[in-house]
Amino acid sequence: MRIMLRLAIEAALVFLLSFSYLMWNFNQPPMPLSKLQMLQKGMSKRQVILILGEPTTKYDASSEWAYSRLLSWPIVYIYFDKQGRFKEHRYDY
């Protein structure tokens, strides 16, 4: 009986720790938001990649990029002008 109780307690602890981690991870941005402050209008796509890394998704013939993480809600969108230069970003949290 003690073994069953111990196993039940251990299983509950593992579940609680896993759930807590998932809830913490769910609200984390895809990168440190301080990196967004390094972006300057007119930067090339290559310069943006050097700061933020490769985007998770590219939309609209690469005029919009998205950065996200697995099992996470916040998304950072990066927008480029017609010449392919950085225009602005949006943090969707």
MOPEFEN-V456986 format. One record per helix or strand of 2 or more residues. SS is the DSSP state (a for helix, b for strand). FROM is the first residue (numbers start at 0). TO is the last residue. Records with the same first field share a line. If there is no record, write none. Layout:
# MOPEFEN-V456986
SS: FROM-TO ; FROM-TO
This chain:
# MOPEFEN-V456986
a: 1-25 ; 32-37 ; 44-51 ; 59-61
b: 56-58 ; 63-66 ; 74-79 ; 84-91
